[in-house]
Amino acid sequence: MPEPKIRKFLTITEDIYHEGGKPVETPLKRGAILAVIENPFAGSYHEEIAGFMKDLEPLGLMMANRLIEALGGDKTDIQGYGKGAIVGQAGELEHGALWHVPGGYAMREALGDAKAIVPSTKKVGVPGTRLDVPVTHINASYVRSHFDAMEVGIPDAPRANEIILALVMTTGARVHARVGGLKADDIKGEDGLR
């Protein structure tokens, strides 16, 4: 398969001090990096598409490392992650699924020893389509305090023959998280769940 053809990147970060309660001293940092790439399968049905996942691996790793840098540069600060894709209208939902492996493994590799599966979402849309990317703790999917999402999108993408690939990371729990469940300090880290 050909190397991914990149039109642009967008990196966004936010610092969250409160969600209505008392402001916290250290804000939750949430960030996303998006790549707009040409969809090599746009316009017609292709039976064999899985090979393109391998071609996306270097892009995924580069994006993961750039996002860590945007969030302060210390990978040990990252506690949550998620990924997603928005496919332009000349493509199909399955083209967004090509991001599952290269996007997820890239973040796990860049972070070192992340154990939990990387949550994901995808959709087909027009330029300006927004996507809520789910986020969970990097080592245990059942840590409720880290259940989160970040809305992403780009005003002029995806064009019909493009795909937006997204990675999201956070530095901690939701500000003022208080709905119980497994605490991050109690993670055993054996199976990616608890």
Backbone hydrogen bonds in HBPLUS format (Angstrom, degrees):
<---DONOR---> <-ACCEPTOR-->    atom                        ^
c    i                          cat <-CA-CA->   ^        H-A-AA   ^      H-
h    n   atom  resd res      DA  || num        DHA   H-A  angle D-A-AA Bond
n    s   type  num  typ     dist DA aas  dist angle  dist       angle   num
A0038-GLU N   A0005-LYS O   2.84 MM  33  5.42 151.4  1.92 151.3 161.0     1
A0007-ARG N   A0036-VAL O   2.73 MM  29  5.50 172.7  1.73 163.3 166.0     2
A0036-VAL N   A0008-LYS O   2.87 MM  28  5.39 166.5  1.89 163.9 165.1     3
A0010-LEU N   A0034-LEU O   2.89 MM  24  5.10 146.6  2.00 142.8 148.7     4
A0034-LEU N   A0010-LEU O   2.75 MM  24  5.10 158.4  1.80 152.2 159.7     5
A0012-ILE N   A0032-ALA O   2.90 MM  20  5.39 160.6  1.94 153.6 159.8     6
A0032-ALA N   A0012-ILE O   2.84 MM  20  5.39 154.6  1.91 153.6 160.5     7
A0014-GLU N   A0030-ARG O   2.78 MM  16  5.35 141.9  1.92 154.3 166.0     8
A0030-ARG N   A0014-GLU O   2.97 MM  16  5.35 159.1  2.02 150.8 156.8     9
A0016-ILE N   A0028-LEU O   2.81 MM  12  5.07 165.1  1.83 148.0 153.1    10
A0028-LEU N   A0016-ILE O   3.04 MM  12  5.07 151.7  2.12 146.3 141.7    11
A0024-VAL N   A0017-TYR O   2.91 MM   7  5.38 158.6  1.95 145.1 149.9    12
A0171-THR N   A0029-LYS O   2.92 MM 142  5.35 141.6  2.07 152.2 158.0    13
A0031-GLY N   A0169-MET O   2.91 MM 138  5.52 163.3  1.94 167.1 169.7    14
A0169-MET N   A0031-GLY O   2.98 MM 138  5.52 156.7  2.04 148.7 155.2    15
A0033-ILE N   A0167-LEU O   2.95 MM 134  5.45 153.6  2.03 150.7 158.3    16
A0167-LEU N   A0033-ILE O   3.00 MM 134  5.45 153.4  2.07 152.7 161.2    17
A0035-ALA N   A0165-LEU O   2.87 MM 130  5.19 154.8  1.94 147.1 155.6    18
A0165-LEU N   A0035-ALA O   2.84 MM 130  5.19 161.9  1.88 151.8 157.4    19
A0037-ILE N   A0163-ILE O   2.90 MM 126  5.42 169.7  1.91 162.3 162.6    20
A0163-ILE N   A0037-ILE O   2.87 MM 126  5.42 149.6  1.97 151.6 158.8    21
A0039-ASN N   A0161-ASN O   2.76 MM 122  5.38 174.5  1.76 141.3 139.4    22
A0042-ALA N   A0039-ASN O   3.22 MM   3  5.44 171.8  2.22 114.7 116.9    23
A0043-GLY N   A0090-ALA O   2.76 MM  47  4.99 166.8  1.78 143.5 141.3    24
A0052-PHE N   A0049-ILE O   3.08 MM   3  6.00 160.1  2.12 129.4 133.5    25
A0053-MET N   A0050-ALA O   3.06 MM   3  5.73 156.8  2.12 118.4 124.6    26
A0056-LEU N   A0052-PHE O   3.08 MM   4  6.38 132.1  2.32 143.0 155.6    27
A0056-LEU N   A0053-MET O   3.07 MM   3  5.14 134.5  2.28  97.6 110.3    28
A0057-GLU N   A0054-LYS O   3.23 MM   3  5.38 152.6  2.31 102.8 110.7    29
A0060-GLY N   A0056-LEU O   2.92 MM   4  6.17 159.8  1.96 159.2 165.6    30
A0061-LEU N   A0057-GLU O   3.05 MM   4  6.31 162.3  2.08 158.5 162.0    31
A0062-MET N   A0058-PRO O   2.98 MM   4  6.15 161.9  2.01 148.7 153.9    32
A0063-MET N   A0059-LEU O   2.89 MM   4  6.08 161.1  1.93 152.6 158.0    33
A0064-ALA N   A0060-GLY O   2.91 MM   4  6.11 160.6  1.95 150.0 155.3    34
A0065-ASN N   A0061-LEU O   3.03 MM   4  6.23 165.1  2.05 151.2 154.5    35
A0066-ARG N   A0062-MET O   2.97 MM   4  6.16 155.9  2.03 147.4 154.4    36
A0067-LEU N   A0063-MET O   2.91 MM   4  6.13 151.3  2.00 149.6 157.3    37
A0068-ILE N   A0064-ALA O   3.04 MM   4  6.31 157.3  2.09 149.1 154.9    38
A0069-GLU N   A0065-ASN O   3.09 MM   4  6.33 160.1  2.13 146.0 151.1    39
A0070-ALA N   A0066-ARG O   2.96 MM   4  6.23 153.5  2.03 142.6 150.1    40
A0071-LEU N   A0067-LEU O   3.03 MM   4  6.27 135.1  2.24 143.3 154.9    41
A0071-LEU N   A0068-ILE O   3.14 MM   3  5.16 132.4  2.38  95.8 108.7    42
A0073-GLY N   A0068-ILE O   2.86 MM   5  5.22 154.0  1.92 145.6 137.1    43
A0072-GLY N   A0069-GLU O   3.07 MM   3  5.28 156.8  2.12 115.2 115.0    44
A0077-ASP N   A0074-ASP O   2.94 MM   3  5.65 163.8  1.97 121.4 126.9    45
A0078-ILE N   A0075-LYS O   3.24 MM   3  5.54 154.5  2.31 106.5 113.4    46
A0079-GLN N   A0170-THR O   2.85 MM  91  5.90 158.8  1.89 144.8 152.1    47
A0138-ILE N   A0079-GLN O   2.84 MM  59  5.58 149.5  1.94 137.6 139.3    48
A0080-GLY N   A0170-THR O   3.20 MM  90  4.81 161.4  2.24 129.2 126.5    49
A0170-THR N   A0080-GLY O   2.94 MM  90  4.81 149.8  2.03 126.3 126.6    50
A0081-TYR N   A0136-THR O   3.00 MM  55  5.82 151.6  2.08 157.1 161.8    51
A0136-THR N   A0081-TYR O   3.21 MM  55  5.82 155.1  2.28 145.8 145.7    52
A0082-GLY N   A0168-VAL O   2.99 MM  86  5.11 141.1  2.14 142.6 140.6    53
A0168-VAL N   A0082-GLY O   2.89 MM  86  5.11 156.6  1.94 152.8 147.4    54
A0083-LYS N   A0119-PRO O   3.01 MM  36  6.39 145.1  2.13 149.7 160.6    55
A0121-THR N   A0083-LYS O   3.25 MM  38  6.79 132.3  2.49 132.8 145.8    56
A0084-GLY N   A0166-ALA O   3.05 MM  82  5.04 153.1  2.13 133.9 133.9    57
A0166-ALA N   A0084-GLY O   2.81 MM  82  5.04 160.3  1.85 160.6 154.2    58
A0085-ALA N   A0121-THR O   3.12 MM  36  6.71 136.7  2.31 137.7 150.4    59
A0123-LYS N   A0085-ALA O   3.10 MM  38  6.64 141.0  2.26 147.3 159.0    60
A0086-ILE N   A0164-ILE O   2.93 MM  78  5.02 152.2  2.01 137.1 145.9    61
A0164-ILE N   A0086-ILE O   2.78 MM  78  5.02 165.4  1.81 148.8 153.6    62
A0087-VAL N   A0123-LYS O   2.83 MM  36  6.21 164.5  1.85 154.7 158.8    63
A0125-GLY N   A0087-VAL O   2.80 MM  38  6.06 157.6  1.84 157.9 162.9    64
A0088-GLY N   A0162-GLU O   2.79 MM  74  5.24 158.7  1.84 167.0 162.1    65
A0091-GLY N   A0088-GLY O   2.90 MM   3  5.62 158.6  1.95 126.4 131.4    66
A0090-ALA N   A0160-ALA O   2.98 MM  70  4.87 147.9  2.08 118.7 125.6    67
A0095-HIS N   A0092-GLU O   2.88 MM   3  5.59 147.9  1.99 120.3 129.1    68
A0096-GLY N   A0093-LEU O   2.92 MM   3  5.39 136.0  2.12 110.9 122.4    69
A0098-LEU N   A0095-HIS O   3.33 MM   3  5.42 150.3  2.43  96.5 104.8    70
A0099-TRP N   A0096-GLY O   3.15 MM   3  5.86 168.9  2.16 118.7 122.2    71
A0100-HIS N   A0097-ALA O   3.11 MM   3  5.52 160.7  2.15 113.4 118.9    72
A0103-GLY N   A0099-TRP O   2.88 MM   4  5.34 151.7  1.96 141.2 150.1    73
A0104-GLY N   A0100-HIS O   3.15 MM   4  5.86 155.6  2.21 134.6 142.1    74
A0105-TYR N   A0101-VAL O   2.95 MM   4  5.84 166.2  1.97 157.3 161.2    75
A0106-ALA N   A0102-PRO O   3.21 MM   4  5.81 143.0  2.35 124.8 134.4    76
A0107-MET N   A0103-GLY O   3.36 MM   4  6.56 160.0  2.40 141.9 145.5    77
A0108-ARG N   A0104-GLY O   3.08 MM   4  6.36 165.4  2.11 152.4 156.9    78
A0109-GLU N   A0105-TYR O   2.82 MM   4  5.90 156.5  1.88 146.4 152.8    79
A0110-ALA N   A0106-ALA O   2.88 MM   4  6.03 165.4  1.90 150.4 154.8    80
A0111-LEU N   A0107-MET O   2.93 MM   4  5.99 148.9  2.03 147.3 155.0    81
A0112-GLY N   A0108-ARG O   3.11 MM   4  6.16 121.3  2.47 132.8 145.8    82
A0112-GLY N   A0109-GLU O   3.20 MM   3  5.18 143.3  2.34  97.0 107.5    83
A0115-LYS N   A0138-ILE O   2.99 MM  23  6.26 117.1  2.39 128.2 145.6    84
A0116-ALA N   A0138-ILE O   2.83 MM  22  5.29 163.7  1.86 130.7 133.1    85
A0129-THR N   A0126-VAL O   3.01 MM   3  5.64 154.7  2.08 147.7 147.2    86
A0128-GLY N   A0154-ILE O   3.19 MM  26  5.38 127.9  2.48 163.4 149.2    87
A0128-GLY N   A0157-ALA O   3.03 MM  29  5.90 155.5  2.09 133.4 129.8    88
A0131-LEU N   A0152-VAL O   2.86 MM  21  5.35 150.5  1.95 151.4 159.8    89
A0152-VAL N   A0131-LEU O   2.84 MM  21  5.35 158.1  1.89 147.2 153.5    90
A0133-VAL N   A0150-MET O   2.95 MM  17  5.29 171.9  1.95 140.1 137.7    91
A0150-MET N   A0133-VAL O   2.99 MM  17  5.29 146.2  2.11 135.4 144.9    92
A0135-VAL N   A0148-ASP O   2.82 MM  13  4.86 148.2  1.92 137.9 130.5    93
A0148-ASP N   A0135-VAL O   3.07 MM  13  4.86 154.7  2.13 136.9 137.8    94
A0143-VAL N   A0140-ALA O   3.34 MM   3  6.03 161.2  2.38 126.0 124.8    95
A0141-SER N   A0192-GLY O   2.91 MM  51  6.25 159.0  1.95 134.3 135.9    96
A0142-TYR N   A0193-LEU O   3.11 MM  51  5.66 158.3  2.16 149.3 150.0    97
A0146-HIS N   A0143-VAL O   3.14 MM   3  5.90 159.3  2.18 121.0 126.7    98
A0147-PHE N   A0144-ARG O   3.06 MM   3  5.31 166.7  2.08 112.2 116.5    99
A0174-ARG N   A0145-SER O   2.91 MM  29  6.02 164.4  1.93 167.9 162.9   100
A0157-ALA N   A0154-ILE O   3.21 MM   3  5.34 166.9  2.23 121.1 119.5   101
A0162-GLU N   A0159-ARG O   2.96 MM   3  5.23 152.0  2.04 130.7 126.2   102
A0177-ALA N   A0174-ARG O   3.10 MM   3  5.20 141.1  2.26 136.8 127.3   103
A0186-ASP N   A0183-LYS O   2.87 MM   3  5.29 151.7  1.95 112.5 121.7   104
A0187-ILE N   A0184-ALA O   3.37 MM   3  5.52 168.8  2.38 111.3 111.8   105
A0188-LYS N   A0194-ARG O   2.78 MM   6  5.90 171.6  1.78 127.3 128.9   106
